[in-house]
Amino acid sequence: MPEIKKFTFNPFSENTYVVYDETRECIIIDPGCYNRDEQQELADFIAAQNLRPVKVALTHSHIDHVLGNRFVCSRYKIPISAHTLAAKGLGLMETIAKMYGLPAEMSPPADVLMEEGDVLSFGNTSFEMLHCPGHSPDSLVFYHKGSGIAIGGDVLFYGSIGRTDLPGGNYDTLMHSIREKLFLLPDETVVYSGHGPETTIGHEKRTNPFVS
């Protein structure tokens, strides 16, 4: 079964996840490590756990989720897996960084392009891809049925939802993704979001004020 380590990085308080299993292979989901201290924190954990990174995987290509792409790809010589629509967001990274006053290295392009129903595998672990646009056109949720976890980026949060006022965002599309994709998962499914604490599908069905 996969194990998950969460880091909260960069000025946007973005959640980066290292997911690993008994083989010690791991994937790095949404590397947001922005400065040297954050990069070292991530690298120290990987070394301490004797992990072998094999892939970067992106839930989507917004800048707060990709600030560490170049660092991890260069350090571990690993490819990036992302949705087929991620190329535009990655290509705009330098421009967006300047808008926020953030010096940032341009991300490498995605090496492996994924869509709904594709499988992302490492070690003995496989995640099913759910395409859940609305916050971003390229939003993916990584679902592992066996352990009941969904790593969902900025689609659904504890008590909230992803914002839809950024380029490519659409409220109706996001609501469809949540209701017709995520809310069909078992209630006990634990959702690891791109910001903030974990939640469950059942909790959000019952209490989330943004999903009526």
GUKE-125873 format. One record per residue: residue number from 1; residue in one letter; x, y, z of N, C-alpha, C in turn. Coordinates in nm, 2 decimals. Atoms other than C-alpha are relative to their C-alpha. Example, Ala and Ser with C-alpha at 12.3 -4.5 7.8 and 13.67 -1.06 7.14 Angstrom:
! residues 2
(1, A, (0.09, -0.12, 0.00), (1.23, -0.45, 0.78), (0.09, 0.12, 0.00))
(2, S, (-0.09, -0.11, 0.00), (1.37, -0.11, 0.71), (-0.08, 0.11, 0.08))
END
This chain:
! residues 212
(1, M, (0.08, -0.12, 0.00), (0.00, 0.00, 0.00), (0.09, 0.13, 0.00))
(2, P, (-0.08, -0.12, 0.01), (0.13, 0.35, -0.08), (-0.01, 0.08, 0.14))
(3, E, (0.00, -0.09, -0.11), (0.24, 0.58, 0.20), (0.02, 0.14, -0.06))
(4, I, (0.00, -0.14, 0.05), (0.22, 0.96, 0.17), (0.06, 0.09, 0.10))
(5, K, (-0.06, -0.11, -0.08), (0.44, 1.24, 0.30), (-0.04, 0.13, -0.06))
(6, K, (0.04, -0.13, 0.05), (0.31, 1.59, 0.27), (0.09, 0.11, 0.04))
(7, F, (-0.08, -0.12, -0.03), (0.52, 1.91, 0.25), (-0.09, 0.12, -0.04))
(8, T, (0.07, -0.12, 0.04), (0.38, 2.26, 0.24), (0.11, 0.10, -0.03))
(9, F, (-0.10, -0.08, 0.06), (0.59, 2.48, 0.02), (-0.05, 0.14, -0.06))
(10, N, (0.01, -0.13, 0.08), (0.63, 2.83, -0.13), (-0.10, 0.10, 0.05))
(11, P, (0.08, -0.11, -0.06), (0.45, 3.16, -0.07), (-0.15, -0.03, -0.02))
(12, F, (0.14, 0.03, 0.01), (0.12, 3.00, -0.18), (-0.05, -0.12, 0.09))
(13, S, (0.03, 0.11, -0.09), (0.13, 2.73, 0.09), (-0.06, -0.12, -0.07))
(14, E, (0.05, 0.12, 0.09), (0.10, 2.45, -0.17), (0.05, -0.13, 0.06))
(15, N, (-0.03, 0.13, -0.05), (0.10, 2.09, -0.08), (0.07, -0.09, -0.10))
(16, T, (-0.08, 0.09, 0.08), (0.37, 1.87, -0.23), (-0.01, -0.14, 0.06))
(17, Y, (0.01, 0.14, -0.06), (0.34, 1.49, -0.19), (0.11, -0.09, -0.06))
(18, V, (-0.08, 0.11, 0.03), (0.59, 1.22, -0.19), (-0.07, -0.13, 0.03))
(19, V, (0.07, 0.12, -0.01), (0.42, 0.89, -0.25), (0.09, -0.12, -0.02))
(20, Y, (-0.10, 0.11, 0.02), (0.61, 0.56, -0.20), (-0.06, -0.13, 0.06))
(21, D, (0.05, 0.13, -0.05), (0.56, 0.19, -0.13), (0.11, -0.08, 0.05))
(22, E, (-0.10, 0.09, -0.06), (0.75, -0.11, 0.00), (0.12, -0.02, -0.09))
(23, T, (-0.11, 0.02, 0.09), (0.97, -0.12, -0.31), (0.10, 0.12, 0.02))
(24, R, (-0.08, -0.13, -0.02), (1.11, 0.23, -0.20), (0.00, 0.08, -0.12))
(25, E, (0.02, -0.10, 0.11), (1.03, 0.37, -0.54), (-0.11, 0.10, 0.05))
(26, C, (0.10, -0.11, -0.04), (0.84, 0.70, -0.51), (-0.02, 0.09, -0.12))
(27, I, (0.03, -0.11, 0.10), (0.67, 0.97, -0.72), (-0.01, 0.13, 0.08))
(28, I, (0.01, -0.13, -0.06), (0.68, 1.34, -0.64), (-0.11, 0.07, -0.07))
(29, I, (0.12, -0.06, 0.05), (0.34, 1.50, -0.69), (0.00, 0.15, 0.03))
(30, D, (0.01, -0.14, -0.01), (0.33, 1.87, -0.76), (0.12, 0.06, 0.08))
(31, P, (-0.11, -0.05, -0.08), (0.68, 1.97, -0.65), (0.00, 0.15, 0.00))
(32, G, (0.01, -0.14, -0.02), (0.63, 2.32, -0.52), (0.12, 0.06, 0.07))
(33, C, (-0.12, -0.05, -0.08), (0.97, 2.35, -0.34), (0.06, 0.12, -0.08))
(34, Y, (-0.03, -0.13, 0.07), (1.07, 2.71, -0.42), (0.14, 0.05, 0.03))
(35, N, (-0.14, -0.05, -0.04), (1.39, 2.80, -0.23), (0.09, -0.12, 0.04))
(36, R, (-0.10, 0.11, -0.03), (1.70, 2.61, -0.13), (-0.04, -0.08, 0.13))
(37, D, (0.04, 0.07, -0.12), (1.57, 2.53, 0.22), (-0.11, -0.10, -0.03))
(38, E, (0.11, 0.09, 0.04), (1.25, 2.38, 0.07), (0.05, -0.12, -0.08))
(39, Q, (-0.06, 0.11, 0.09), (1.45, 2.18, -0.19), (0.07, -0.09, 0.09))
(40, Q, (-0.08, 0.09, -0.08), (1.68, 2.05, 0.08), (-0.09, -0.08, 0.09))
(41, E, (0.10, 0.08, -0.09), (1.38, 1.95, 0.31), (-0.05, -0.12, -0.08))
(42, L, (0.05, 0.11, 0.08), (1.24, 1.74, 0.03), (0.11, -0.10, -0.03))
(43, A, (-0.11, 0.09, 0.03), (1.58, 1.59, -0.07), (0.04, -0.08, 0.13))
(44, D, (-0.04, 0.07, -0.13), (1.66, 1.51, 0.30), (-0.10, -0.11, 0.03))
(45, F, (0.10, 0.10, -0.02), (1.33, 1.32, 0.34), (0.02, -0.12, -0.09))
(46, I, (-0.02, 0.11, 0.09), (1.39, 1.12, 0.03), (0.12, -0.09, 0.03))
(47, A, (-0.12, 0.07, -0.04), (1.74, 1.03, 0.14), (-0.02, -0.08, 0.13))
(48, A, (0.02, 0.06, -0.13), (1.64, 0.95, 0.50), (-0.08, -0.13, -0.01))
(49, Q, (0.09, 0.11, 0.02), (1.37, 0.71, 0.38), (0.05, -0.10, -0.10))
(50, N, (-0.06, 0.09, 0.10), (1.60, 0.55, 0.12), (-0.09, -0.02, -0.12))
(51, L, (0.09, 0.01, 0.12), (1.36, 0.63, -0.16), (0.07, 0.03, -0.13))
(52, R, (-0.05, -0.02, 0.14), (1.42, 0.62, -0.53), (-0.11, 0.07, -0.08))
(53, P, (0.10, -0.07, 0.09), (1.22, 0.89, -0.72), (0.01, -0.05, -0.14))
(54, V, (0.01, 0.05, 0.14), (1.10, 0.76, -1.06), (-0.08, 0.09, -0.09))
(55, K, (0.09, -0.09, 0.08), (0.85, 1.03, -1.17), (-0.03, 0.12, 0.08))
(56, V, (0.08, -0.12, -0.05), (0.72, 1.38, -1.12), (-0.14, -0.02, -0.06))
(57, A, (0.14, 0.01, 0.05), (0.34, 1.38, -1.15), (-0.07, 0.13, 0.04))
(58, L, (0.06, -0.13, -0.03), (0.14, 1.70, -1.18), (-0.16, -0.02, 0.00))
(59, T, (0.14, -0.01, 0.00), (-0.22, 1.74, -1.08), (-0.05, 0.11, -0.09))
(60, H, (0.03, -0.11, 0.10), (-0.22, 2.06, -1.29), (0.12, 0.09, -0.01))
(61, S, (-0.13, -0.07, 0.03), (0.03, 2.31, -1.42), (0.00, 0.15, 0.05))
(62, H, (-0.01, -0.13, -0.06), (-0.05, 2.62, -1.21), (0.14, 0.02, 0.07))
(63, I, (-0.14, -0.03, -0.04), (0.27, 2.79, -1.10), (0.04, -0.05, 0.14))
(64, D, (-0.04, 0.04, -0.13), (0.25, 2.71, -0.73), (0.02, -0.15, 0.01))
(65, H, (-0.02, 0.14, 0.00), (0.25, 2.34, -0.81), (0.12, -0.05, -0.08))
(66, V, (-0.11, 0.04, 0.09), (0.54, 2.34, -1.05), (0.13, 0.07, 0.03))
(67, L, (-0.12, -0.08, -0.02), (0.80, 2.57, -0.90), (0.13, -0.08, 0.02))
(68, G, (-0.11, 0.08, -0.02), (1.02, 2.28, -0.81), (0.03, -0.10, -0.11))
(69, N, (-0.01, 0.10, 0.11), (0.99, 2.09, -1.14), (0.15, -0.01, -0.04))
(70, R, (-0.13, 0.01, 0.06), (1.33, 2.18, -1.27), (0.10, -0.06, 0.11))
(71, F, (-0.09, 0.05, -0.10), (1.50, 2.11, -0.94), (-0.01, -0.16, 0.01))
(72, V, (0.01, 0.14, -0.02), (1.36, 1.76, -0.89), (0.04, -0.08, -0.13))
(73, C, (-0.03, 0.07, 0.13), (1.39, 1.66, -1.26), (0.16, 0.00, -0.02))
(74, S, (-0.15, 0.00, 0.02), (1.76, 1.77, -1.26), (0.07, -0.09, 0.10))
(75, R, (-0.07, 0.07, -0.10), (1.85, 1.62, -0.93), (-0.02, -0.16, -0.01))
(76, Y, (0.02, 0.14, 0.00), (1.69, 1.28, -0.98), (-0.01, -0.06, -0.14))
(77, K, (0.00, 0.05, 0.14), (1.69, 1.26, -1.36), (-0.13, -0.08, -0.03))
(78, I, (0.13, 0.07, 0.02), (1.32, 1.17, -1.38), (-0.09, 0.08, -0.09))
(79, P, (0.09, -0.06, 0.10), (1.04, 1.25, -1.63), (-0.12, 0.06, 0.08))
(80, I, (0.12, -0.06, -0.05), (0.73, 1.46, -1.58), (-0.12, -0.06, -0.07))
(81, S, (0.13, 0.05, 0.05), (0.38, 1.31, -1.62), (-0.10, 0.10, 0.03))
(82, A, (0.11, -0.10, -0.02), (0.09, 1.55, -1.67), (-0.10, -0.02, -0.11))
(83, H, (0.10, 0.01, 0.10), (-0.23, 1.59, -1.86), (0.04, 0.06, -0.13))
(84, T, (-0.04, -0.05, 0.14), (-0.22, 1.65, -2.23), (-0.01, 0.15, -0.02))
(85, L, (0.01, -0.15, 0.01), (-0.33, 2.01, -2.17), (0.09, 0.08, 0.08))
(86, A, (-0.09, -0.07, -0.09), (-0.05, 2.09, -1.93), (0.10, 0.09, -0.07))
(87, A, (-0.11, -0.07, 0.07), (0.19, 2.22, -2.20), (-0.02, 0.15, 0.01))
(88, K, (0.03, -0.14, 0.00), (0.02, 2.56, -2.21), (0.04, 0.07, 0.13))
(89, G, (-0.03, -0.06, -0.14), (0.05, 2.62, -1.83), (0.15, 0.00, 0.02))
(90, L, (-0.15, 0.01, -0.02), (0.41, 2.50, -1.82), (0.07, 0.10, -0.08))
(91, G, (-0.07, -0.09, 0.09), (0.50, 2.72, -2.11), (-0.02, 0.15, 0.05))
(92, L, (0.02, -0.14, -0.05), (0.36, 3.03, -1.93), (0.06, 0.02, 0.14))
(93, M, (-0.05, -0.01, -0.14), (0.54, 2.96, -1.61), (0.09, 0.12, 0.03))
(94, E, (-0.09, -0.12, -0.02), (0.81, 3.23, -1.65), (-0.08, 0.13, 0.00))
(95, T, (0.09, -0.12, 0.00), (0.55, 3.49, -1.74), (-0.08, 0.02, 0.13))
(96, I, (0.08, -0.01, -0.12), (0.33, 3.41, -1.45), (0.09, 0.03, 0.12))
(97, A, (-0.09, -0.02, -0.11), (0.62, 3.40, -1.21), (0.04, 0.15, 0.01))
(98, K, (-0.03, -0.15, 0.00), (0.71, 3.76, -1.31), (-0.12, 0.08, 0.05))
(99, M, (0.12, -0.07, -0.05), (0.35, 3.87, -1.24), (0.00, 0.00, 0.15))
(100, Y, (0.00, 0.02, -0.15), (0.39, 3.74, -0.88), (0.13, 0.05, 0.06))
(101, G, (-0.13, -0.04, -0.05), (0.74, 3.88, -0.85), (0.09, -0.11, 0.05))
(102, L, (-0.08, 0.12, -0.05), (0.89, 3.53, -0.81), (0.10, -0.04, -0.11))
(103, P, (-0.10, 0.06, 0.09), (1.22, 3.44, -0.97), (-0.02, -0.15, -0.01))
(104, A, (0.03, 0.15, 0.01), (1.16, 3.09, -1.11), (0.07, -0.05, -0.12))
(105, E, (-0.06, 0.07, 0.12), (1.34, 2.85, -1.34), (-0.11, -0.06, -0.08))
(106, M, (0.10, 0.06, 0.09), (1.14, 2.74, -1.64), (-0.01, -0.15, 0.02))
(107, S, (0.02, 0.15, -0.01), (0.99, 2.39, -1.60), (0.04, -0.07, -0.13))
(108, P, (-0.02, 0.08, 0.12), (1.10, 2.12, -1.84), (-0.14, -0.04, -0.05))
(109, P, (0.13, 0.04, 0.05), (0.81, 2.01, -2.06), (-0.04, -0.14, 0.05))
(110, A, (0.04, 0.13, -0.04), (0.60, 1.71, -1.97), (0.05, -0.11, -0.10))
(111, D, (-0.05, 0.11, 0.08), (0.75, 1.38, -2.10), (-0.11, -0.10, -0.03))
(112, V, (0.11, 0.10, 0.02), (0.44, 1.16, -2.05), (-0.13, 0.07, 0.02))
(113, L, (0.12, -0.07, 0.01), (0.10, 1.29, -2.14), (-0.11, -0.10, 0.04))
(114, M, (0.10, 0.08, -0.06), (-0.20, 1.15, -1.95), (-0.14, 0.05, -0.03))
(115, E, (0.14, -0.04, 0.01), (-0.58, 1.15, -1.99), (-0.08, -0.08, 0.09))
(116, E, (0.10, 0.07, -0.08), (-0.89, 1.02, -1.82), (0.02, -0.15, -0.02))
(117, G, (0.00, 0.14, 0.01), (-0.86, 0.65, -1.74), (0.14, -0.06, -0.01))
(118, D, (-0.14, 0.05, 0.00), (-0.48, 0.63, -1.78), (0.04, -0.04, 0.14))
(119, V, (-0.05, 0.05, -0.13), (-0.28, 0.46, -1.51), (0.15, 0.05, 0.02))
(120, L, (-0.14, -0.05, -0.03), (0.03, 0.61, -1.34), (0.05, -0.10, 0.10))
(121, S, (-0.05, 0.11, -0.08), (0.24, 0.33, -1.19), (0.15, 0.03, 0.05))
(122, F, (-0.13, 0.01, -0.06), (0.55, 0.30, -0.97), (0.01, -0.11, 0.10))
(123, G, (-0.01, 0.11, -0.09), (0.68, 0.01, -0.77), (-0.11, -0.10, -0.01))
(124, N, (0.12, 0.09, 0.01), (0.38, -0.20, -0.68), (-0.13, 0.07, 0.00))
(125, T, (0.11, -0.09, -0.02), (0.14, 0.09, -0.69), (-0.04, 0.06, -0.13))
(126, S, (0.05, -0.06, 0.12), (-0.09, 0.22, -0.96), (-0.12, 0.09, 0.04))
(127, F, (0.11, -0.10, -0.02), (-0.31, 0.53, -0.96), (-0.08, 0.01, -0.13))
(128, E, (0.09, -0.03, 0.12), (-0.61, 0.58, -1.20), (-0.01, 0.15, -0.01))
(129, M, (0.01, -0.14, 0.03), (-0.63, 0.92, -1.36), (-0.15, 0.04, -0.02))
(130, L, (0.13, -0.06, 0.02), (-0.96, 1.11, -1.32), (0.02, 0.15, -0.05))
(131, H, (-0.01, -0.13, 0.05), (-0.98, 1.42, -1.54), (-0.11, 0.09, 0.05))
(132, C, (0.10, -0.08, -0.08), (-1.15, 1.69, -1.33), (0.02, 0.15, -0.03))
(133, P, (-0.03, -0.14, 0.03), (-1.13, 2.02, -1.51), (-0.10, 0.09, 0.07))
(134, G, (0.08, -0.10, -0.07), (-1.29, 2.34, -1.38), (0.08, 0.11, 0.07))
(135, H, (-0.10, -0.09, -0.06), (-1.02, 2.49, -1.17), (0.11, 0.03, -0.11))
(136, S, (-0.10, -0.01, 0.11), (-0.77, 2.43, -1.45), (-0.04, -0.10, -0.11))
(137, P, (0.03, 0.10, 0.10), (-0.83, 2.26, -1.79), (0.07, -0.14, 0.01))
(138, D, (-0.08, 0.12, 0.00), (-0.56, 2.01, -1.72), (0.00, -0.07, 0.14))
(139, S, (0.00, 0.06, -0.14), (-0.66, 1.91, -1.36), (-0.03, -0.15, 0.00))
(140, L, (0.01, 0.15, -0.02), (-0.61, 1.54, -1.28), (-0.01, -0.03, 0.15))
(141, V, (0.00, 0.06, -0.14), (-0.70, 1.35, -0.96), (0.05, -0.14, -0.01))
(142, F, (-0.06, 0.13, 0.00), (-0.49, 1.05, -0.88), (-0.07, -0.09, 0.10))
(143, Y, (0.08, 0.08, -0.09), (-0.71, 0.77, -0.74), (0.06, -0.14, 0.02))
(144, H, (-0.05, 0.13, -0.03), (-0.59, 0.46, -0.56), (-0.11, -0.07, 0.07))
(145, K, (0.12, 0.06, -0.06), (-0.89, 0.24, -0.50), (0.03, -0.09, 0.12))
(146, G, (-0.04, 0.09, -0.10), (-0.71, -0.02, -0.29), (0.02, 0.06, 0.14))
(147, S, (-0.03, -0.07, -0.13), (-0.61, 0.23, -0.02), (-0.10, 0.11, 0.03))
(148, G, (0.10, -0.10, -0.02), (-0.90, 0.46, -0.07), (0.05, 0.15, 0.02))
(149, I, (-0.06, -0.14, 0.00), (-0.70, 0.78, -0.14), (-0.02, 0.06, -0.14))
(150, A, (0.01, -0.08, 0.12), (-0.74, 1.05, -0.40), (0.09, 0.13, 0.02))
(151, I, (-0.08, -0.12, -0.01), (-0.47, 1.31, -0.45), (-0.05, 0.10, -0.11))
(152, G, (0.09, -0.07, 0.09), (-0.67, 1.59, -0.60), (0.04, 0.14, -0.04))
(153, G, (-0.03, -0.14, 0.04), (-0.48, 1.91, -0.65), (-0.10, 0.10, 0.05))
(154, D, (0.09, -0.11, -0.04), (-0.71, 2.21, -0.64), (-0.14, -0.01, -0.05))
(155, V, (0.14, 0.03, 0.03), (-1.04, 2.05, -0.73), (-0.09, 0.02, 0.12))
(156, L, (0.08, 0.00, -0.12), (-1.18, 2.00, -0.39), (0.08, 0.01, 0.13))
(157, F, (-0.07, -0.02, -0.12), (-1.07, 2.12, -0.05), (-0.09, -0.03, 0.12))
(158, Y, (0.08, 0.01, -0.12), (-1.17, 2.08, 0.31), (-0.09, 0.12, 0.01))
(159, G, (0.09, -0.11, -0.01), (-1.48, 2.29, 0.32), (0.00, 0.10, -0.11))
(160, S, (-0.01, -0.10, 0.11), (-1.41, 2.46, -0.01), (0.02, -0.08, -0.13))
(161, I, (-0.03, 0.05, 0.13), (-1.35, 2.41, -0.38), (0.11, 0.09, -0.07))
(162, G, (-0.10, -0.08, 0.07), (-1.09, 2.53, -0.63), (-0.06, 0.12, -0.06))
(163, R, (0.05, -0.12, 0.06), (-1.12, 2.88, -0.75), (-0.01, -0.01, -0.15))
(164, T, (0.03, 0.01, 0.14), (-1.26, 2.93, -1.10), (0.02, 0.13, -0.08))
(165, D, (-0.02, -0.13, 0.07), (-1.16, 3.29, -1.18), (0.14, 0.02, -0.07))
(166, L, (-0.12, 0.00, 0.07), (-0.82, 3.20, -1.32), (-0.02, -0.04, -0.15))
(167, P, (0.01, 0.04, 0.14), (-0.76, 3.16, -1.70), (-0.02, -0.15, -0.01))
(168, G, (0.03, 0.14, 0.02), (-0.92, 2.83, -1.81), (-0.10, -0.05, 0.11))
(169, G, (0.09, 0.05, -0.10), (-1.14, 2.81, -1.50), (-0.14, 0.01, -0.04))
(170, N, (0.14, 0.00, 0.03), (-1.51, 2.74, -1.52), (-0.08, -0.06, 0.12))
(171, Y, (0.07, 0.04, -0.11), (-1.75, 2.71, -1.23), (-0.09, -0.13, -0.03))
(172, D, (0.08, 0.11, 0.04), (-2.00, 2.48, -1.40), (0.07, -0.13, -0.03))
(173, T, (-0.08, 0.11, 0.03), (-1.73, 2.26, -1.53), (0.06, -0.07, 0.13))
(174, L, (-0.05, 0.05, -0.12), (-1.58, 2.23, -1.18), (-0.11, -0.08, 0.08))
(175, M, (0.10, 0.07, -0.07), (-1.91, 2.14, -1.02), (-0.03, -0.14, -0.06))
(176, H, (0.02, 0.13, 0.06), (-1.96, 1.87, -1.28), (0.11, -0.10, 0.04))
(177, S, (-0.12, 0.09, -0.04), (-1.61, 1.73, -1.20), (-0.02, -0.05, 0.14))
(178, I, (0.02, 0.04, -0.14), (-1.69, 1.72, -0.83), (-0.11, -0.10, 0.01))
(179, R, (0.12, 0.08, -0.02), (-2.04, 1.58, -0.85), (0.01, -0.13, -0.08))
(180, E, (0.01, 0.11, 0.09), (-1.99, 1.34, -1.14), (0.12, -0.09, 0.00))
(181, K, (-0.12, 0.08, -0.01), (-1.64, 1.22, -1.07), (0.04, -0.03, 0.15))
(182, L, (-0.05, 0.03, -0.14), (-1.52, 1.27, -0.71), (-0.11, -0.05, 0.09))
(183, F, (0.11, 0.05, -0.09), (-1.86, 1.23, -0.54), (-0.06, -0.13, -0.03))
(184, L, (0.03, 0.13, 0.03), (-1.90, 0.90, -0.71), (0.09, -0.10, 0.07))
(185, L, (-0.09, 0.08, -0.07), (-1.61, 0.77, -0.51), (-0.05, -0.04, 0.14))
(186, P, (0.05, 0.03, -0.13), (-1.67, 0.59, -0.18), (0.01, 0.11, 0.10))
(187, D, (0.00, -0.10, -0.10), (-1.75, 0.82, 0.11), (0.13, 0.01, 0.09))
(188, E, (-0.12, 0.01, -0.09), (-1.45, 0.70, 0.31), (0.13, 0.04, -0.07))
(189, T, (-0.12, -0.04, 0.08), (-1.21, 0.81, 0.03), (0.07, 0.12, 0.06))
(190, V, (-0.08, -0.12, -0.06), (-0.94, 1.04, 0.18), (0.05, 0.08, -0.12))
(191, V, (-0.04, -0.09, 0.11), (-0.88, 1.34, -0.04), (0.12, 0.09, 0.05))
(192, Y, (-0.12, -0.09, -0.03), (-0.53, 1.50, -0.03), (0.00, 0.11, -0.10))
(193, S, (0.02, -0.12, 0.08), (-0.57, 1.85, -0.16), (0.13, 0.07, -0.03))
(194, G, (-0.12, -0.08, 0.04), (-0.33, 2.09, -0.32), (0.03, 0.11, 0.10))
(195, H, (-0.02, -0.10, -0.11), (-0.37, 2.33, -0.02), (-0.09, -0.04, 0.12))
(196, G, (0.07, 0.03, -0.12), (-0.48, 2.28, 0.34), (0.00, -0.15, 0.04))
(197, P, (0.00, 0.14, -0.06), (-0.57, 1.96, 0.53), (-0.07, -0.10, -0.09))
(198, E, (0.07, 0.10, 0.07), (-0.70, 1.63, 0.41), (-0.15, 0.00, 0.04))
(199, T, (0.14, 0.01, -0.03), (-1.07, 1.56, 0.40), (-0.05, -0.14, -0.06))
(200, T, (0.06, 0.12, 0.06), (-1.30, 1.28, 0.29), (-0.12, 0.03, -0.09))
(201, I, (0.12, -0.02, 0.09), (-1.56, 1.25, 0.01), (-0.13, 0.01, 0.08))
(202, G, (0.12, -0.01, -0.07), (-1.83, 1.18, 0.26), (-0.02, 0.13, 0.08))
(203, H, (0.01, -0.12, -0.08), (-1.75, 1.48, 0.48), (-0.03, 0.12, -0.10))
(204, E, (0.03, -0.11, 0.09), (-1.76, 1.71, 0.18), (-0.14, -0.01, -0.06))
(205, K, (0.13, 0.01, 0.05), (-2.08, 1.57, 0.05), (-0.10, 0.05, 0.10))
(206, R, (0.09, -0.04, -0.11), (-2.24, 1.64, 0.39), (0.01, 0.15, 0.04))
(207, T, (-0.02, -0.13, -0.06), (-2.09, 1.97, 0.48), (0.06, 0.11, -0.09))
(208, N, (-0.06, -0.11, 0.08), (-1.92, 2.16, 0.19), (-0.11, 0.10, -0.04))
(209, P, (0.10, -0.10, 0.04), (-2.11, 2.48, 0.15), (0.00, 0.04, -0.15))
(210, F, (-0.01, -0.04, 0.14), (-2.00, 2.53, -0.21), (-0.06, -0.10, -0.09))
(211, V, (0.05, 0.11, 0.08), (-2.14, 2.20, -0.33), (-0.14, -0.03, 0.05))
(212, S, (0.14, 0.02, -0.05), (-2.52, 2.21, -0.28), (-0.07, -0.12, -0.08))
END
